[in-house]
Amino acid sequence: MPLMTRRSYLALTAAAVLMPKAGFSAARVSLGDAELVTLSDGNLTLPPDFIFGPAPQDALAELAPSLGIDLTAQLTPPCNVTLLRSGDRRILFDSGAGPTFQASAGRLMEALDTEGLTPDDITDVIFTHGHPDHLWGVLDDFDEPLFLNASYKMGRAERDYWMDPATIDTIGEARASFAAGASRRIEAIDGMLETFEDGAEVAPGVTALLTAGHTPGHMSFAVSSGDTTVMVIGDAVSNDHVAMARPDWPSGSDQDTETGAGTRTRLLDQLATDGMLAVGFHMGGGGLGRVERAAEGYRFVTEI
């Protein structure tokens, strides 16, 4: 079977080429009286060019074997939705891909069930950004809001970007479906959606940090309780291999590759310096780990 092209990946909906992987695994950490758990939404299926297209190709070919990357094979990054249990709050960071993006993703309901939860138990849904694997799961099979008892929160700049009618014409043909899907879903929850700015406390102990580049208003979140802080970084660092080893390289997954590389470099330096736990949406090992400096770049050390 030939590799998908970058364009064919971006156009995928329900006709994804791989079925969901079996099994479910989660990472969890206690934060004082609160608990943070990662929930598997399955995985994506990506052509290598989607991530690696803008990277320096000769240097990439030299680096890839040491990271266990086959540059001729499809990439299947995991999708880790973060759940925070704190008092009477059940907070989701992102809502997963839902049923209409890729068949290998959209398993959040199954994951919630393993935690003894239903969508009605969720009190808050806080979005890192508006890409399909993070937003499209906000609606059910009937295009109705799934989390009926939840409040919804998204950075103001991110919300405004996806709701701007000009975005579908300026984002590029390959990502036009992203813009159309985001605006439709945000419109469906707009009456329940609160927006916030960089530095805002969006829930008790949850502080927003602008980490733009992957999208114009991408947000990460410092989650603090007791003496522990975990940084939910979404796609500010989009994988635990090349993005870690060479954070200054441009990534094709970032809408603004230059800003994304700068954000990624600063964020990894902060995480490594502070020794802070981080949750990456597309990191392995349940997504929870620490960033350590390597001889060149960084590496991600998982907690499980």
C-alpha positions in Angstrom: 0.0 0.0 0.0 1.5 3.4 -0.9 2.2 6.0 1.7 -0.5 8.7 2.2 0.6 12.1 1.1 0.4 15.1 3.4 -2.7 16.3 1.5 -4.5 13.0 1.7 -4.0 12.9 5.4 -5.4 16.3 5.9 -8.5 15.5 3.9 -9.2 12.3 6.0 -12.6 12.0 7.7 -14.2 8.7 8.7 -12.4 6.8 6.0 -9.1 6.5 7.8 -6.8 3.6 6.7 -6.3 1.9 10.1 -8.8 0.7 12.7 -8.4 1.5 16.4 -5.7 -0.2 18.3 -6.8 -2.6 21.0 -6.3 -2.0 24.6 -6.1 1.0 26.9 -3.5 2.4 29.1 -3.3 5.4 31.4 -0.8 7.3 33.4 -1.8 9.1 36.6 -0.3 11.3 39.2 -1.6 12.7 42.6 -1.5 16.4 43.1 -2.3 17.0 46.7 -6.0 16.1 47.0 -6.4 16.1 43.2 -5.5 13.4 40.6 -4.5 13.8 37.0 -5.1 10.9 34.7 -4.4 10.5 31.0 -7.1 8.9 28.8 -6.3 7.2 25.5 -8.3 8.5 22.6 -6.6 6.0 20.3 -4.0 7.1 17.8 -3.6 9.1 14.6 -2.3 7.8 11.3 0.1 10.3 9.6 2.4 10.2 6.6 5.9 11.0 7.7 5.9 14.1 5.6 3.2 15.7 7.7 5.7 16.0 10.6 9.1 15.8 8.9 8.5 17.6 5.5 10.1 20.9 6.5 13.0 19.4 8.5 16.6 19.3 7.0 16.3 16.0 5.2 20.0 14.9 5.3 20.3 15.6 9.0 16.9 13.9 9.6 18.0 10.8 7.7 21.1 10.7 9.9 19.2 11.2 13.2 16.2 9.0 12.6 17.8 5.5 13.2 19.0 6.6 16.6 15.4 7.5 17.5 13.9 4.3 16.2 12.1 6.1 13.4 11.4 4.5 10.0 11.0 7.4 7.6 9.2 5.2 5.1 6.5 4.0 7.5 3.3 5.7 8.6 3.4 7.4 12.0 0.9 6.4 14.6 1.2 8.8 17.5 -1.0 8.2 20.5 -3.6 10.7 21.6 -3.7 11.4 25.3 -6.6 13.4 26.7 -6.0 14.7 30.2 -8.5 14.3 33.0 -8.2 16.3 36.3 -10.3 15.1 39.3 -10.3 17.9 41.8 -13.0 18.2 44.5 -16.3 18.1 42.7 -14.7 19.0 39.4 -14.0 16.6 36.6 -12.0 18.6 34.0 -11.0 17.4 30.6 -8.3 19.1 28.7 -9.5 18.7 25.0 -12.3 16.4 23.9 -10.5 14.0 21.5 -11.2 13.4 17.8 -14.8 12.2 18.0 -16.3 9.8 15.5 -15.7 11.5 12.2 -12.0 12.3 11.9 -10.0 9.0 11.8 -11.1 5.5 12.6 -8.0 4.9 14.7 -9.0 7.7 17.1 -12.2 8.8 18.9 -12.1 6.4 21.8 -12.5 8.8 24.6 -15.9 7.4 25.7 -14.3 4.0 26.1 -11.5 5.5 28.2 -13.9 7.5 30.4 -15.8 4.3 31.1 -12.7 2.7 32.4 -12.6 5.5 35.0 -16.2 5.0 35.9 -17.3 8.2 34.2 -19.8 9.3 31.6 -19.9 12.5 29.6 -22.5 13.8 32.0 -19.9 13.6 34.8 -17.6 16.1 33.1 -17.8 19.6 34.6 -15.3 21.5 32.4 -13.8 21.0 29.0 -10.7 23.2 28.5 -9.2 23.3 25.0 -5.5 23.6 24.1 -6.4 24.4 20.5 -8.9 23.8 17.7 -7.4 21.0 15.6 -9.6 18.0 14.9 -8.0 15.5 17.3 -8.5 18.0 20.2 -11.9 19.6 19.4 -14.0 17.4 17.2 -15.0 15.1 20.0 -17.0 17.8 21.6 -20.1 16.8 19.5 -21.8 13.4 19.6 -22.9 11.3 16.6 -25.9 13.6 16.2 -23.8 16.8 16.1 -25.1 17.8 19.5 -22.8 18.9 22.4 -21.6 15.7 24.2 -20.8 17.0 27.6 -24.1 18.4 28.6 -23.2 19.5 32.2 -19.8 21.0 31.3 -18.7 24.6 30.8 -16.3 25.0 27.8 -13.2 27.2 27.8 -10.9 28.2 25.0 -8.3 31.0 24.6 -9.8 34.1 23.1 -7.3 34.3 20.2 -7.8 30.6 19.3 -11.6 30.9 19.4 -11.5 34.1 17.3 -9.1 32.5 14.7 -11.3 29.5 14.0 -14.5 31.6 13.9 -13.1 34.2 11.5 -14.7 33.6 8.1 -11.3 34.5 6.5 -9.5 31.5 8.1 -10.9 28.9 5.7 -9.4 30.9 2.8 -6.1 31.7 4.4 -5.2 28.5 6.2 -4.3 26.7 3.0 -6.4 24.3 0.9 -5.0 21.2 2.7 -6.2 22.5 6.1 -9.5 24.0 4.9 -11.5 21.1 6.3 -9.9 21.8 9.7 -11.2 25.3 9.6 -14.7 24.3 8.5 -14.9 21.6 11.2 -13.6 23.8 14.0 -16.0 26.7 13.2 -19.0 24.3 13.1 -18.1 22.8 16.5 -17.3 26.1 18.2 -20.6 27.5 16.9 -22.5 24.6 18.4 -21.1 25.3 21.9 -20.6 29.0 21.5 -23.4 29.9 23.9 -21.6 27.8 26.6 -18.1 28.8 25.7 -16.0 31.1 27.8 -12.8 32.7 26.5 -9.7 33.6 28.4 -6.3 35.3 28.0 -2.7 34.2 28.6 -2.0 33.9 32.3 -5.6 33.5 33.3 -6.7 31.0 36.0 -9.2 29.0 34.1 -10.2 26.7 36.9 -8.9 26.4 40.5 -5.2 25.7 40.3 -5.2 25.7 36.5 -3.2 28.6 34.8 -3.1 29.2 31.1 0.2 29.7 29.2 0.2 30.9 25.6 2.3 28.5 23.5 1.5 29.8 20.0 2.9 28.4 16.8 1.2 25.1 16.4 -1.9 27.2 16.1 -2.2 31.0 16.6 -3.7 30.8 20.1 -2.5 27.4 21.3 -2.5 27.2 25.1 -0.7 25.0 27.6 -1.8 24.8 31.3 0.1 24.6 34.6 -2.0 22.4 36.9 -1.0 22.9 40.5 -2.3 21.3 43.7 -0.4 20.7 46.9 3.4 21.0 46.1 3.1 19.4 42.7 2.7 21.1 39.3 2.1 19.3 36.0 2.2 21.2 32.6 -0.4 20.1 30.1 1.4 21.0 26.9 -1.1 19.8 24.2 0.8 20.0 20.8 3.3 22.7 21.8 5.7 19.7 21.6 4.1 17.3 19.1 6.1 14.2 19.6 8.7 12.6 21.9 11.4 12.0 19.3 12.5 14.6 16.7 10.7 17.5 18.4 12.6 16.7 21.6 16.0 15.9 20.0 15.9 18.9 17.6 13.3 21.4 18.9 14.6 24.1 16.7 13.8 22.2 13.5 10.6 23.3 11.8 7.7 20.8 12.1 5.1 20.4 9.4 2.4 20.0 12.0 2.8 23.6 13.1 0.8 26.2 11.3 3.5 28.7 11.9 6.8 26.7 11.8 9.1 29.5 12.9 7.0 30.5 15.9 6.3 26.9 16.8 10.1 26.1 16.9 10.7 29.1 19.2 7.9 28.2 21.5 9.0 24.5 21.6 12.6 25.4 22.4 11.6 27.8 25.3 9.1 25.4 26.7 11.4 22.4 26.8 14.1 24.6 28.4 11.6 25.6 31.1 10.4 22.0 31.7 14.0 20.6 31.9 15.2 23.4 34.2 12.2 23.1 36.6 12.1 19.3 36.5 8.3 19.7 36.1 6.1 16.8 35.0 4.5 17.3 31.6 1.6 15.7 29.7 2.0 15.7 25.9 -1.0 14.9 23.8 1.1 12.8 21.4 3.8 11.5 23.8 4.3 7.8 24.5 3.9 6.0 27.8 0.5 7.5 28.5 1.9 11.0 27.8 3.1 11.7 31.3 6.8 12.3 31.9 9.7 14.6 32.4 12.0 16.5 30.0 15.7 15.9 30.4 18.6 17.6 28.6 20.5 15.3 26.3 23.9 15.8 24.6 22.1 17.7 22.0 18.4 18.7 22.5 16.2 16.9 25.0 14.6 13.5 25.7 11.2 12.6 27.3 11.3 10.1 30.2 7.9 8.6 30.9 6.5 7.9 34.3 5.2 4.5 33.4 
